Amino acid sequence: MPRTRASASHLFVPRKATRAEQRAARTGFAEARRQARLAGAAPKHRAAELLDPELRPVYPSSGRPGPSSARGGKLRLPAHRMTTATVSGAYPFLAEGGLGAEGIFIGRDVHAEAAFCYDPFSLYSSGRIEGFTNPNAVLAGIIGMGKSALAKSIATRAIAHGYRVYVPCDPKGEWTAVSQALGGYSIALGPGLPGRLNPLDAPARPASVSEGDWSTEVRKRRLLLLAGLARTVLKRDLLPMEHTALDLALDLVVAEADAGGTVPLLGEIAHALSSPERLDRALGDQAGLMGLAAQDLAHALRRLVHGDLSGMFDAPSTVTFDPATPMLSIDLSHLGGSGDDTALVLAMTCASAWMESALADPDGGRRWVIYDEAWRVMRHVGLLERMQSQWKLSRGLGIANLMVIHRLSDLLSAGDAGSRGRVLAEGLLADCSTRIIYRQEPDQLAAAASLLGLTGVETQAVSALTKGRGLWKVAGRSFITQHILHPAERELFDTDARMSA
């Protein structure tokens, strides 16, 4: 729109005009100049002049003039109090207060710019966090994001707080150096190695349990172990008569061992199952029926004695379990390298049964049990059942279980929807009050959000996490934490040593 231009010039005033006529001419000229300025002003200035006088500002933009302008004076307002819930709504950019300074130092809270500490035992006993019902935790993250370093760092720093650490399954042998550096020891199992574990060893009886009750408990644990081994090899559930055959064979072997002052062995169980006459005599009324029932069981257990696992679990234990050691790991890196996890699962089942001798002691103090590479055992119901039992009894035994997996969808690989394996795997996740999620691939975000109940903001944050940074969900409270490693820890926990020159 073209701008309007206007001008004003002096009018001709006769020489003999009176003073009043000259004054009127000057007034008219001044009014003409003002009208010309208004006509040539920008539209916004004209609009300001045309505003309703009630809507015009009282004072200019520079403020009220004069000594009463209150500039530089002291302005006092009455104090206003409100609750923290109201303040968080009025000021939404307040940071989370954290879990307190008690416990294991993890690193830095990214949003609060403060130290982040975590101790599941103190959180459970104090009751500060509503909904924190158990000390168990799950750690998930893709390869190379630092989840193994976090698990080892928690174990290392937990020992400084007086806790003991057990690693019942170390498929890659990464915990051996950590155990030895912390004053513990590692047991390497595999064909040709000197290590021997007898999974039928009876744990020490607690002082609070009677002799008869403890004998019943030991027998039940041995039967569960034998049934789990048989199911793993046979890849099916046991029939009722097969359970009976295991009962009879175990009672025969234990009675002979007690009479001779020795310990029962898996080889003796397999030999008893392959002797139908002994089983029939022990059964009594239904003689002649146990031969066929025990045939498959005898061949299944024979693999532990004469098969690819011979020399590991068919002899008395060459090492003793020291419950006072700060850290103990079972190195199974010599098994399962061919793609078949059956040998690894059998060895882990036997090693877990042997290690339970210390975990079952209620006076053993507070301990961490770390299941590294737990995704490898998610497809085996027998191991999931043992893990579920340990998860459920964690509070009574003083145990904090840590399960390390790659993806949250690994829990779904335990079986089809509604199967017992899937139910057990999802139950393990439900019994974890602490969920630590490192970076996930884009195609895994939907499964992670569904299993953990992540919000949209949390799901977006998980997809953009950098190395060493994870989302901690502790009983519904969320934190973005940067894990900080000491240089000595970085050197000890290095899992990429073979990738360097």
Disulfide bonds with the S-S distance in Angstrom:
none
